Amino acid sequence: MCISVWAFFLLLQTPTWLILGPLSQNTCCGASRSFKPRPVAAKFPLMGPRDLTSGVTPSGRRMSEQWAAAVTGGRPRVVGGERPASVHKRLVAAFALSVVTLVAVAAVAVALAVRFQECGGGGDEEEEAGGPPGTDRPSGGRGERVSAAEEEEPWRRSRLPDAVRPRHYDLNVAVHMDNFTFSGDVGIDMECLKATRFIVLHADRLEVSSVAVTAKRPGGGAIRVQRHFAFPANQMLVLVLHRELRASRTYRLDVTFEAAIEDELLGFFRSSYGLGGQRRYLAVTQFSPTHARKAFPCFDEPAFKATFSLSLRHHARYTSLSNMPALEDAAGEDGWITRRFARTPPMSTYYLAWAVCDFASRETSTEGGVTIRLLARPDAIASGAGDYALHITKRLLAFYQDFFKVAYALPKLDLLAVPKHPYAAMENWGLSVFVEQKILLDAQVSSASYQMELTMVVVHEICHQWFGDLVTPLWWEDVWLKEGFAHYFEYVGTDFLFPKWNMEKQRFLTDVLHEVMLLDGLSSSHPISQEVRDAADIDRVFDWIAYKKGAALIRMLANVMGQRLFRKGLNDYLLSHMYGNAARDDLWKKLSEAMRSEGRDIDVGAVMDRWTLQMGYPVVTVSKNPAGQLATRYISVSQEHFLYGQDGGRGNSSFQWQVPLTVAVGNGSRVSSETLIWIRNKTESHEMSEMDDKTWLLGNINQTGYFRVNYDLQNWKLLIEQLHADPQVISVANRAGLIDDAFNLARAGYLPQGVPLQLMAYLPEEAAFLPWHAASRVLYQLDKLLDRTDDYNLFSDYVLKQVATRYRQMGWPGNAVNAEGGVLQAAYQTEELQRELIMLACSFGNKQCHRQAVAYISDWISSNKNRIPPNIRDVVYCTGVSLMDEDVWEFIWMKFHSSNAVSEKKILLEALTCSDNAFLLNRLLNLSLTSELVAEQDAIDVIIHVGRNPRGRNLAWRFFRDKWDVLDARYGEALFMNSKLITGVTEFLNTEKELDELKEFIRSSGEGAGPAMPRALEIVKGNVRWHRLHRRHLYQWLRKGPAPVRRSPPGDGSLAA
């Protein structure tokens, strides 16, 4: 820069004698720079963020005033005692000189303005003019309105400025496990895209001791840092430079720092475990979504991808690991080693990871030479608890490489099992971290459902090595691009491992589709793509809407496109954006191109934007056209926004979707092939095959679409008759879908309360697991609404009546014990159905079920041998604790502490919440906050499960309010944890008193808890409303009992409540 704006400002305020001196010398670009403003900044102390916030110095004067006063030296004093004539002559001379001076100043000002423009807005005093600013913007989806103050002080914006971007990090960290601190230095190679005097990056809770900036070019020297300061409001570190960085130049920023290894769950935190009576410690990172800044200064936004070279220094008794393989270990004389890791590919900061621990490991390798290791506690490795996950990971890498036609990008993949972690797992590239419960499997004590859950977590994280690590969402508004795909592939990948489990076509419906539609039917829901501005917004997008709705929409799209074209589009998407970032439009473009390659001209973006940019989903009503209007081969189809609490309609009338509706017609013995109809308007008519008054309609075949289907009452009657007469005519998936749709349509007021109860009366004839699982889920919701009402026995008797026949037929798995005492493994679907029926029977009071559970517990206590089959241990433990005395509770508590099997510890802890004894429940709640007794991530489950116990609901609700400050401090930053806790404790509150208590709590304490509190309030209001509007009708129907169902002419029987 030839002369700065500040220099021109000083020029206008400088006495004439100063102007006519230096300015008569060279002032243009490239000439000798003898003119320099005085270094007045040295007169003032470095200003922190508080100073910059107000712009006022401690003396009360604004910065610009002090700056001007310092330069001019203040107003010259008038020397006293001069005669008036002399003064007059001096004034005339001064006036003349002033006129000349003003003319000169004006001329100089014009010249300076011209030269300033020619200089391109300034630059380094020691550099030639650079090229134009770079055009690539380092982050997308900003949509920010930038105020003038934010333009001058970019650290006030919630997003990082785009003037510089990192290209490479050299990071060195020394880890002190003796006092739980770490120190380090980071060198960041940066490219300047726009001329700037500010370097703004992220740092949180770091003590920064020094900063330096250097120009990276031959002869480039240090660039003076005028001051640096933290801006905690945005977790930023700000460097104000003495001169501007030039566009298209590269620079290096060096920062030294230190911080504590916190005893929490984010950033670089510590954990511990017991072995041989000793407490052992480890330290591990959790950087997603915005916590890399807690471990080192960095540009902590997804689009600022860079490469990383990491070195870790620690005591030799520990080992360390990171994303890439170790290159070398250098031993020091002090008993410490320094481990240097290979350079990473370009990646976002939140995927960087490292750990320091004393774990043991097992390893294997793929045919392509990728090394896979599993690291865990030495005793867990010795027992073989990690072998299962290691085995399936090897198979999964091969599966994904074949499915995506893109090779795994790194030379190794480590799986790290840690005792404490805020989430089930984190997909750091090359170093995935799992909480022990989600990766360690003890085959002797783990149930089939536990194995399935563990499998799906591993499948999810391995998928992220492509969707997330290799191709990263540009900004958090599209986090569903990685989480939705990983959640969808949980089911696809598990089907590859265990085809007989049939996960994608069955369990996906109950565990993903039905579950997320409960949330997305609330008015407090949100689109899966939503604007994200600050840190609170980032936390908000990590919810089941992003994960489960994202997965459901991807599954719907895959079914519309067909698997071959879907895979082709995914392959093009990954190849086009590998090692980079992408937004949803990038995905839509590649999928549309795949469709057009075979002559199917569908604009995927136009279709899917309605599903991703609108909240909620439609209820599609299908009916035969009334006689006399159109021929009976026509059907009427309408769509409207589905919402709970709206009494059968009145959602957002402006919402409209492009709905891929599949429809079939059927009668008593067969169902037609499905027809795909695109519904684009509020109401449409479509031609089908010939129908008569005994023909029923069935929509959303196999529940591939993300919407509910309603029918007129006559069609519901025909479908119920079909289920009672021959349920096999309707597919397993649609039988489960009819149960879920009917119950939720009734709960929202679209159907009479008796329709779902009449429909479910067919269950004694149901032999498949999935419809029973769907029924169990909706019955559970009703149970929690009714379990404190006077007429509850009417409901429990109804459930036991449906369960009794099939429960007697299936029996208990204890009848199949082999000579070695192990339980013979039945087919997965059969085993899961048996468990579902036992759970329903014991939960709702079947006496024989209770006797069997008590017998199992008594045998365990007397023999000290646990002969309870693993697949039903959770049911037996809970039933025994609820029915037996305090000694049984103490026995289970003792077993919880002595067990080393993580799956067993989990169900033992949950069983303790089943007690009917309020004293024991209160004791457990208080013990749950002692981390030495109950792991922090498990304490949430204790509080939630006590709240699900009707005897403990008020206890958990009161405990939650009394301990809110402690709970919020512990879990407030941990994405899902706070939301899970709030929802779990409040979702079954359903009295006016509890609603008032929740409102008061939100008013006094809970306003800062994000979207979970408004959602909780809406759910409780809905529960209270349901009691007011529907409970009486439901109990009336139960007193009357289900009417006999038979094939009959239209008009017979009634479905009304």
N, C-alpha and C positions, 0 to 999 in steps of 0.2 A: 504494500500500500504506500503511495507517495507521501501523503500526509493525512493523518486521521481526522475524523470528524471532531474528536476532542481537541485536536490542535487548532482547528478552525474556530471552535468555540472559545478557546483561550485567546486566539488572535483578536477576536472582537472585543475582548475585555482587557487587553494589554495596553499599557501606556504607549504613547506615540514614539518615545525614544527607543522602546523595545521592538516596535514594529519595523521601524526604518533601518534597524541593524540587520539581524539575521535574515529577514525576508528579502533583502536585496541580493542574497546569494541564491544558489540553485534550489528550486522547489519542485522541479518536475521529475517524472518517473525516470529512474535509471541514473540520475545525476547524484552528485555527492550529497549525502544526507547529513549536512552539518546542523540543520534545524531539528531539534528534538525537544519535546516538552520536558519540563523539569520532572524528575522522579518524585513527585509529591506524594504518591501513594505510600511511600516508605514512612511518611510522618504519622500514618494512622495504623492502628492495630488491625490484624486480619479480622475480617468481618465474618461472623458465623451466620447461620440461616436466620436467626432472629433479627439480626441487623438488616439483612436483605429483605426480610418480610416487610418491615416497616419503612425502610429507606431513611431512617432517622438515626443519627449517631447518639451516643450517650449524652452528649452535650445538648441535644435537642435540635440541632441544626441539620438540615437535610444535606445529603452527601454532596450534591452539586454546589450548594452554597459554600461548604468547607473547601471543596476543590478549587473554586474560583478565588476565594479569599486567600488560599495558600499560594496560588500562582501570582496574583496581583500584589500580594504583600499588604493588602488593605489600602484605604484611601490615604494619599499624601496629606500631611498636615499643612495648614496655612501658617506661614511664619508671621508672628504678630509684630506690630510696631511700624509697618510701612505706611508711607504717606498715601492718601487717596489718589493723587495724580500718578504716582508711580504704579500704583495698583491698576489705575485705568489704562495706562500704556501697556502694562503687561497683559491685561485682559484683551485689549485690541490685538496685540501680537499673538496671543494664544488663540483668539478666535480665527485669525487668518491661518495660523498653522493648522488649526482643527479642520478648516475647510479643505486645505490641501491634503491633510491626512485622510479625511473621509473619502475624497476622490481616489486616493491611492488604495485605501482599503477596499473600496468598491471594485476597482480594477483587479486587485489581487483576488478578491472573492470570486469574481467571474472566471478568472484564470484557473483558480483552484477547482472550481466546480467542473470545468471542462476537463482538466487533467484527471480529476477523481473518476469521472466517467470513463476516460480512456484507460485508466489503470484497472478497470474491471472491478471496482469496489474495494480495492486495497489488497494487501497481501503481506507476506513476511518481508521484513526489512532486508533479509539476506537472500531472498529467492527471486528468481525471475517470475514474470507473470505466468500463471498456470493456465491449463485448458479450461473449458466450460465445466460447470458442475456436473457430476454424474447424474444419469437419469433413472437408474434403478433405485426404487424405493425399498428400504429394507423391511418394511412391514406393511401389511395390508389391512383393509377393513377399518381404517382409523375413523373416518367420519367425524372428526373432532372440529369444533369451532374454536379457533385459537384466538384468544384475546390479545390486545396489544401488550399487556403485561406479560402474558405467557410467551409472546414472541421475543421480548427482551430478556425474560428470565425463563428459559425453556424447562427448567427443573420443576416449575409449578404445574406443568402438564402431567397427567397421569401416565402418558406414554412417553417413551424415550424419543428425543428428536432424531431426525434422519440425516443429520449432517455427517456423521461418521458411522462406520460399521466395522465390527471386528472381522479379521480374517484368520487369526491364529492366536492361541493362548499357550504360553509357557508357564506352567503352574507348578510350584514347589511347596509342599505342605509338610511341616513337622508336627507329628502327633504325640502329645504327652499324655499317656494313659494314666500316669501316676497322679496327676492333678486335674485331669480332664480339661486340658486346654490345647489349642493348636495355634501355630503361627505359620506364616508363609509369605511368599512373594509371587506376584503374577506379572508377566510381561505380555501385553496385548498388542499384536500387530494390527493396525487399523488403516482403513482406507478413508480418506476424506472425500465425501461426495458433494458437499457444499461448504463454501468458506465459512468459518466460524471461529469465535474466540472461546467457545465453551466445549468441554467434553463432559457429557452427562451419562453416567452409567448407574447400575444398581449396586447398593451395599446396604446390608441390614445387620445391625448388632455387631459390626466389625469395628475394631479399634485400628484406624488407619494411621500409620506412623510416618510414611513418606510417600511422595508421588514425584514422578519425573516424566517429561515428554521429550522425545527426540525425533528429529526428522530422519526418515530412513532413505537416504540418497547419498551418493558420494559427496563428501564434504559437509553433509548436513549435521548441524550441531544441536545442542540442547535448546529447547524452547522454554523460556522462563514461565513458570507457573506463578501468576500473580497472587493467587490464593486458592485454597481448596476447602470445602466444607461439606458436611453431611446435611441432607434435607430429609429428615425422618418422615415427614408427611407422605412422601412418595417413595421412601426407602431408596433414596438416590445419593450418590456421591458426585459432587460438582467440582470441576476444575475450571477456573477462570484464567485464561492465558494472557500473557503480556501482548501477544500479537495473534493475528488470525492464522489458522491452518488453511492451507491452500487446497482447492478442489483438485481432484485427480492425483494428489500426492499421498504417500504412505508415511505413517508415523508409528512410533512405539510408545505405549504408555506402560510405565512400571510402577507398581504399588506394593508396598509391604503392609502387612496387617496381622492381627491376632484376634482370637476370640475364645469363648468357652465351648467345650463339647457339652451341649445342653442335655439335661435329663428330660427331654421331651421327644416329640415324634417327628420333627421336621428339621430341615437343614442338615447339619452334621451332628448327630445325636448319639448318645450312648445307651447301651442295653446291657443286660447281665443274665447269667444263668448259674445254677448250682451244679457242682460236680465234686463227688467225694467229700462232701461237707464244706467245700470252699465256694466262695462267690467269685466268679470270673466275669471279666468285662470285655466288651467289644464296642467298636464305634463304627457307624454306618451312615450313609447319606440317604436322604429323601428330598429331592429337589423339585419334584413336580408339585404344583405348577409354577410356583414363584419363590422357591426357597434356595436356589443355588446362590443367591445373593447373601444368604446367611453364612456361606462357607468361603466365598472369595468375591472380590469386586468383579462384576461381569455385566454384559449386556443381556439381561435376563428376560428376553422376549423370544418367542419361537422362531421368528423370521430371521433373527440375527445368528444364523448358523455360522460355525467356524470349526476349525480343527483344534485339537487339544493335545499337548504333550505334558504328561503328568509325572511328577516324581513324589514319592511318599517316603518320609524319614520317620522311623519309629524304632522302639527297642527290638532287639533280635529275637526275643521270646514270642513275638507276634509275627504273623504273616499279613500281607496286604494284597489286595486285588482291585482291579479297576476294569473299565470297559475293554481294554486291549491287553494282549499278553505282555508279561514283564520282559524287558530287554536285558536288564542286568541288575545285579545286587552289588552294592559297594559297602563293604563292612568298615565301620569306624573303630577307633581304639576305645571308644567309650561304651562299647557294647550295643551300639545302634547300627542299623543298616539303612541305606538309601536305595530304594527300588525305583528304577526308571521304566516307564511303560511306553509301548509303541504309540506312535501318533495315530489319532483317530481319524476317520473320515469326517467330512463336514457334518455337524450335528448341532442341535439346539442345546442350550445350557442345561435344561431340566432333564436331559438324558445322560449327562455326565454322572458318574458314580464312582465311589471308592469305599473300601471297608478295611478296617484293621481289627484282626481277631486272632484267636488261637484255635480255629476250627480244624477238623479233619476233613478229608474229601474222598470221593470216589470219582472215577472218570471213565469215559468211553469216547469213541470217535465215530464220525460218519464215514461212509464210503468216499466222500469228497474230501476227507481230511480235516473236518471241523472238530476240534476238541470240545467235549462237553464235560463239565465238572459239576458235581453237587457238593457243596460245603455246608457243614452243620456241626452241632455239638459232637465231640468225639464219641460219646455213648450212643448217640442217634446213628452215626455212621457205622459204628461197630455192630449195632443191632440190625442193620440193613434197612432202616426206616426210609432212607432216601433212594433205594434201588428202583422202586417203581417209577418215581418221577424221572429218574435218569433214563430209564428204559423207554418211556413214552416220548420223552423229549427227542431222542434220537430218531424215532419213527416220525415225529411231527415235523422235524426239519425237512425230511425227505418229502413228506406229504405237501407241505406248503411250497417247496421249490417246484414240485410237479404241478400243483394247482395254479400258482401264479406265473409259472415259467420265468421266474427271476431267482437267481441264486442267492443264498444267504450271504450277506456282505462281509462278515468278519471271520477271522481265523478261529475264533473260539466263542463259546457261550457258557458262562458260569451261572449256576442256580444257587443262590445263597439263602439258607433258611435261618431266620433270626427269631429270637424269642418275642421281641416286641416290635410292632410296626403299625403305622396308622391305617394301612389298607391290607387287603388280602395279599396283594403283590404289587410290584412296580416293575415295568418293562424296560429298565435301563438297557441301552444297547450293549449287548455282550455281557451284561451283569444284571440279570433279573433277580430282584430281592423278594422273598416270600416270607410271610409270617409262618411259623412252624406248622400251625394247624392246617395250612393250605398246601403243604408239599410233603410232609413226613407221614408215611403210612405204615402202621403196624398191622400186618395181615391177620394176626391172631385176635385182635380186638376191634378192628375197624369195620363198620357196617358198609353195606353196598351203597347206601346213600352218601356216606362220607367219602367213599372211593370215587363216586360219580362227581361230587362237588370238587374234590381235589383235582380230578382229571380235567374238569372244565376250566379251573383256574390256570392250570399249566397250559392248556390249549389256548386260552385267551392271551396269555403273556407271550407265547411264542408267535402268535399271529401279529402282535405289535412289532416284532422285529421287521416286518414289512410295512404295516399300516400304523405309522407313528414314528418309528425310528428311521426307516429308509425314506419314507415320504411323510412329512410332518404337516399338520394343518397350519395354514398361514397365520391364523390368529385364533383365539380361544372361542370365538363365536361358532366355529365349525369343529369343535372338539369331537362332535359325534362322528366325524369322518374317520377318526381312529377308534373311538370307543364303540360306536355302533357296529363297525366291521368286526372288531375283536369279539364283541358279544355275540354277533351272528355266527361267527366261525367257532365259538365254543361248541355249538351244536353240530356244525358240519364236521369239524375236526374230531369230535368225540365219536361221531358216526363212523369216521374212518377207522378209529381205533377199535370200536366195539359196534359193529353194524347191527347186532341184534337189539341194542338199546333203543334204536330208532328215535334218536333225540330230536332231530330237526323237524320231523313230521309229527311228533307227539309232545314230548316234554317242553319244547319251545312254546307250545300254545299255553300251557298252564303257568309255566315259570317266567315267561317273558310277556307274551301278548296279553293274557288276562290280567297280569299284575300291573303292567304299565298303563293299561286302559283305565284302571281304577284311579290312578293319579291324573291322567290326562283328561279325565272327565270332570275335573274340578275347574272352577272359574279362576283359581289361582295358578293354573298351569301356565306354560309358556311355550313358544315355538322351540324346536330343537336348534334352530339357528337364531340367535338373538344377539343384540348389540351388547358388546362388552367394552367398558371404558376403564374401570379401576379394579383394584384387587378384590373388592367385595363382589363385583360382577363375575370375576373369574371363578371364584369359589362357587358361585351360584350355578354355573353351567355344568358342573360335575354332579349330575344327579341321574336318577333312573330314566328321566325323559331322554337325556343324551344317549345313555347306554341302551336301554331297552326299546324305546321308541325308534331310535336310530336303527337297531337291529331288525325290528319289525318292518320298517320301511324298506330296508335293504332286501329282506326276504320277499316282500311283496314285489319289488322291482325285479328281482331275480326270477320269480315265477312268471311275471309278464314277459320278460325278455327271452326266457329259456336259458338253461345253464350254459350252453355252448357260447352264445353271444355275450352273456354276462361275464364269463371268464375271459373272453377276448377283450372286452372293454376294460376289465380290471388290469389285464396284462399291459395294455397300451397306457393306461393311467400310471402304473408303477414305473414303466420304462421312461415315460416322458418327464416324470418329476422326481426320480430317484436322487437322493442326496440333497433334495430341495424341499420347497414348500408348495402346498396346493390348497385351493379353496373348492367349495362345492361345485362351482361352475366348471372347474377343470374336470371333475368327475363326470358331470352331466355331459360335457362335450365328448369325452371319450366313449361313453356308453351310447350316445346318439350316433356317433360315427360307426360303432359296431352294428347298430340296428340298420343304418343306411347301407352298410356293406352287403346286406342281403335283401335290399329293396323294401325295408320296413321304415318308412319315413315318419318316425315318432320323435318329436322334440322332447327328450327326457327332462330337460330343464323346465320346460313349460308345465309338464305334468307334476314334477316333484316339488317345484317351488310352492305349490299350494299346500303340500304336506309338510314342508320344512319351515316355511315362513309364517304359517298360521298355527296357532295353538289348537289342541284338541283334535277331534275326529268326527266323522258323521255317523249318524244312525240312518241306515238305508231301509226304507219300508217297502216291502214287495207284496203285491196283492194281485189276484186275478181281477180283470175289469168286470164291474157289475154287469149282469145281463141287461141287454137293451142299449148299452153304450157302444162297446166294441165286441167283436167276436171273442169267444172264450179262448182263442189261441193267443190273445194279447194279454200282457201284464202291465200294470202301472208300477212305476218305481219313483220314489221321491227321496231326497236327502235333506237332512237338517243337522245342525250342530248339536251333538249330544252333550248334555250337562246334567250332573246330579243336582238335586236341590231345586230343580226348576219345575217339578210336578208335571213331567211329561211334555217337555218342549221349552220353547222360548230361550234357546241358546242364542248365540250371535247370528242374527238373520243375514248378515252380510257375508258370512263364511260360506264358501262353496269349494268343492273339490272335484277333480277329475278322478272318478272312482272306477277301478277295474273290477266290475261285479261279475262273478261267475254264478250262473243259475242252472239248476237242474229241476226236472219235474219227476214225481214218483207216485207210486200207488202201493198197494199192499205187498207186492212181490218184487218190484224192480224199480230202479231209478235210471233216468236217462243220462246220457253223457252231458257234460257241462257245456254251457254256452257262455262266451265272454261278451259282456256288454259294457261299453264305456258310458258312464253316467256323467254328463257335463252340466246339466241343468238341474233346477230345483225339482222339477217333475217331468217325467218322460213316459212314453208308452213304447213297448217293444213286442215284437212278434215271437212267439214260442211255438212249440208243437201243440197239437190239439189237447185240450184239457176238459175234464168233466168235473162234476161236483165232488168226486171222491179223489181227485188228483191234488196232491200237495206240492207246494213250491219249497225249494231249499236254496238259500243264497250263501255266497261266500264259501264255495266248496273247499273243504279241508282247511278252512280258515287261513288262507294265504293272504287275505286282504286285511288292512288295518282299519276296521270299522265294525260296528255292530249291525245286526240285521233284525228287523222287526217284521211282523206279519199281522194281518187281520186276525181276529180271534178264531174265526172258522179254520184258518190255516194252522194256527197253533193247535187247535183241537185235533185236526187230522194228523199232525206230526206226533202228538202225544199218543194217539191211538196206534200209530205205526211203531213207536218205541215199545209200547206194551205188548203188541202182537208179535213183532219180529224186529228187534233193534238192529240186527245185522244188515238190514237193507240200507241203513244209513251208516256212513263210514264212522270209524272210531273217532276221528278228529272232529267230525261234525256233531257227533253225540256229545262230546265234551263242550263244543262251542254252543250248542243249544242250551245246555245247562247254565253256562256262564252268561250268555246273552239274556236268557229269561230272568235269572235272578237279578241281574243288574238293571235291566229294563224295568222290572217291578220296583226295585229300590229307588229308581229315579222317577217313578210315577207314570211310566209309559204303559205298564201292564197292571192288571189286578194282582194282588199279592198271592192269590191262589194258583196262578198259572205255573210258576216255577215249582211249587210244592206238588202240584198234580203231575207235572212232568217228571219230577224226580222219584215219584212213586214207582217208576219202572225199574229202579236200581236192583231189586232182588233178582232180576233177569240178566243183569249186566255182569259179564265175565272178564271184561278188559280193564286194565289198570287206569288208563287215561280218564275215562268218564268218572270213575270213582275219585280220582285225584282232583278233578275239576269240582265235583260235588263237595268233597272234603273242604276245599278252599272257601267256597261260598257258604257252606254250613258253619264254618269257623267264624266268618264275619257276622252271621246272624247270631251265633252263640254269644259273642261278646256284646252284642246289643241287648240280648235278652237275659244274660246269666244272673242279673240281680233283680229280676222282676218276679212278682208273686206267682205267675202262671208258668214259670220256666219249665216245670215238669211236662207240660203239654208238648213243648218243643223237643225236649230230650227224649220223650217216649216216641215221638214221630221218627226221630233219627234212628233210635235203636230198632224200630220196626223195619226200617229199610235195610239196616245192617245185618240183622239177626241171621237170615237164611244163608247169605254168602259167608258170614263169619264162621258159622258152624261147618260149612263145607270145607273151608280153607284150613281151619285149625291153627295150631301153633307150630313153629319150626322146631321146637324142642323134641318132637317125635322122631326127627331124622338125625340122631347122633351116631357117629360111627365109632368103631372100637377105640380109636385114639382120642375120643372125646371131642373131636372137631365137628362142626356143623356142616352137613352136606349142603353144597351150594346149589340152590334151585336156579332155574332160568330167571334172568333179571326181572322181567315183567311180572312173573308169578310171585317172586320174592317181594317185590315192591307192593303188589296188590295185597298180599298177606299182611304186610306191615301196616298198610293203610287201614285195613279192616280192624286189626287189633287196636290201633290207635283210636279209631272212632268208637269201638266198643268200650274200651277202658275209659276214654274221656267222658262218654255220656252215661256211664254207670252200669254197664253190663256186669252182673254179679259173677258170672263164671270167669270173665276176664279179670276181674279184681282178685278172685281167689288164686288164679294162676300166677298173677304178678306177685302177690304176697308170698306164695309158695317159693317162687324163684329167689326172692330177697332173703327169706328165712333160711333156705338151703345155703346161700352164699355166706350168711353170717355164721351159721353153725359149723360149716365145713371149711370155711375160709378158702373155698374154691368157687370161682365165678363160672357157673355153667350156663349162664344166660346167653342165648344166641346173640352175636354182635348186632344183627340187623334190627333187633327190637329192644336193645338195652335202654335206649333213651325212654321208651314208653314204660318199660318195667320199672326203671329207677324212679321216674316221676310218679307213677301210680303207687309204688311202695312208700315213698316219702309222704304222699298225701294221705294215705290210709293208716300208716303205722305210727308208732310213738316216737318220742324225741330221741331215743337211743338209735333209731335207724338213721335219723338226720345226722347225728354225730358220727355214725359209722360211715356214711357217704362223705361227710366232710373230711374224715381221716383218710379215706381212700383217694379223695381228690388231691390231697397233699402228697401222698406217697406214690401215686402213679407217675410214670415217666412217659407214658403213651399220650401224645397230645390229643388224639381223637377221644380217648377215654376221659381225660381231664375235662374236656369241653362238655360232654354230656353229664358227667358227675356234677359239675358246677351248676348246670341248668336244672338238674334234678332237685337241687337244694331249694330252688325257688318255688317248688310245687307244694310246699308244706301248708297246712291249714293253720299253723300256729303263728299268730301275729308277732310274738316275741322273737321267734327264730327268724322270721322274715326281716324284722327290724335289725336284728343282729347281723344278718347277712348283708343288708344294705350298707350298714356302717363299715363292715369289714371290706366291702368291695372297693373302697377308696384307699385301702392300704396296699400299695403296689407290690410289697414283698409277699403278700398273700394272694392277691388277684391281679393278673396282668392288666395294664391300663386298657387295652382294647377289649378285654373280657368284662370289665366293670360295667360297660354299657349294656351288655347282654344280661347281666344280673338285674339291673334296674328295670329293663324292659320286660323280662320274664316275670319278675315280681308283679309288675303292672298288669300282666295278662292273667294272673291268678286273681279270680274275683275276690278272694280274701285279702289280697295284697294290693289291689288297685289304688285304694286311697292312701295306703302306706307309701307306695312308690311315687304317687303324685305329690304328696307332702314332702317326701325326701328330695325329690327333684327340685321343688321350689326352695326348700331350705338350703340346699347345697348348690344352688345355681351358680353362684360366683366361682366356686371351686370347679364345677363341671365345665363352665364356659372357659375358664382359664386353661383347663387341661385339654379340651377338645375343640375350642373355638376356631382354630385355624385349620383343623384337619378335615376339610372337605366333607366327606360323607358322615363322619362320626357325629358331629353336632346335629345334623339333620336326622340321622338315624335315631339318636337319643330322643330328640324332641318329638318326632313322629311316634316312636314306639311307646312313649309314656302317655301321650295324649290321645292316640287314635281311638281308644275305646271309652273315653269319657263321654257320657251321654245324658247327664241330668242337667236341669237348669242351674242348679247350684254349682256344678263343676264348670259349666260354661261361664258363669259369672267369675269364678275363681281364675279361669284361664284369661279372661279379658283383663282382670285386675293385674295378673302376673305380667302380661304383655305390656300393659301400661307402665308398670313400675320397674320392670327388670328386663324384659325380653325383647325390647324394640331393636336391639342391635344384633339379633340372632339370624338375620337374613330372611330368605323366603320361607324357611321352615315354620316360623311362627304364624304368618298369615295362612299358610296351608293348614296348619293344625287347627286354627280357629275356624276355618271353613269346614273341616271335617267334623269337628265337635258340633258346630251349628247344624250340620246335616244330620248327625246322629240324633240330636234333640228334635229336629223337625220330623225325622222318620218316626220317632216315638209318638209324636203328637198326631201325625197324619195316618200312619199305617199299622202301628202295633195292634190296635184294637181289631182291625180287619184280619190280620194274620192269625190272631188267637181265635177269632170267630171261625175261620176256616179250619184250624186245627181241632177245635171242639167238634165241628161237624164231621171232620175226617174226609179223606179223598173219596170222591164218588167212583163207583166201579167204572172202569174204562173198557169199552168194547167197540168193535166195528159197528157203526150205526149210521143211519141216514143223517144228513145235515140237520142241525137244530136240536138233536138229542143231547142231553147233558148240558152242563153249564160250567164255564171257566171263571165266572165272576167270583170275586172275593165274597 
